[in-house]
Amino acid sequence: MPQIILDSRKLLAFATLAKGGSFTQAAKELGLTQSAVSHAIKALEHDLGCRLFDRMGRSVTITPAGKQLLQRTEVILAEMSGARSDLAAFGF
């Protein structure tokens, strides 16, 4: 089975939702629609084969798997931000 590379946009949506606990707030913060955030989370859950959030009405609660992924996601996003900052000196 081919290994799926995680999409940074899905990880950003995941981290934003995990921290805010609301699709509405995450969408607003990311400049996306609620539907786009929902689709990103569903796709990420499908890619990983596990549930990252428990959905209860309009609120979400992060699952144990989600908590574990959030720790790694924070590191990944920080590294990506650092790489962008480092390379800014070489810009056009």
N, C-alpha and C positions, 0 to 999 in steps of 0.2 A: 504494500500500500504506500503510495507516495506521501511524503511528509508535507503538510500544509504550512506554508509560511504565514505567520500572523500579520495582519494588515494594521499598520500604525493608526489609520483613521478609526478602525474598530476599537483598538486599544484605547485611544483617546476618548471615544464615546463611552467606553466601559468605565474608565477611571473617573470621568466627569460625573457619570450617573452614580457610581459607587460613593463618591464624596458628597454629592448633593441629595441623593435619595429620591429624586423626582425626575421623570422624563421631561416635564415642562421646564424645569430649571436647567437641566443638562442641555436641552435643545436651545434655550435662550443663550446660555453661556457659549455654546459652540456656533451659534448663528445658523442652526439647522431647524428643520421641522421635528415635531415629536415623532412623526412617522419615520423619518430618516434615522433618528436615534434608536427607535424600536427595532427597525430592520437591521441596523448595525449590530445590536446586541443579540438578536436572534441568529444572525449569521455567525457571529463569534461563538455562541453556544453550540451551534451546529458544527463549526470547524473543530471545536475542542471536544465535542461529544459529552458535554456536561452542562448542567444548569448553573448559572452564575448568580442569578437573583431569584428570590421568591416574590411573585407579584401578588399584591393584595389590594385590589381596587386601584386607586391612583398612586399608591406608594409601593416601593420596592425595598426589600431587605436582602443584603448580600448573603450568599450561602458560604459555607466553609471553603468550597472550591473557589468561589469568587474572592474570598479574603486572601487565599494563597496566590491567586493570579494577580490581585491588586499589588501585592508586595513586589512581584517581578515587573509588573507594568510600570510602576513608579520609577524603577531603576532604568527600564528601557526608555521611557519618555525623557528622563533626565539625561541619559546618554545621547539621545537624539538631539536634544536641545543644545547640549554641550558641543556636539559635532558641528551643528549649524553655527554656533557662536565662533568656534575655532576657525571655521572655513570662511567666515565673513570677511576676514582680512584679505582673502584671495579673490574677492568679488569682482564683478565686471567693472 
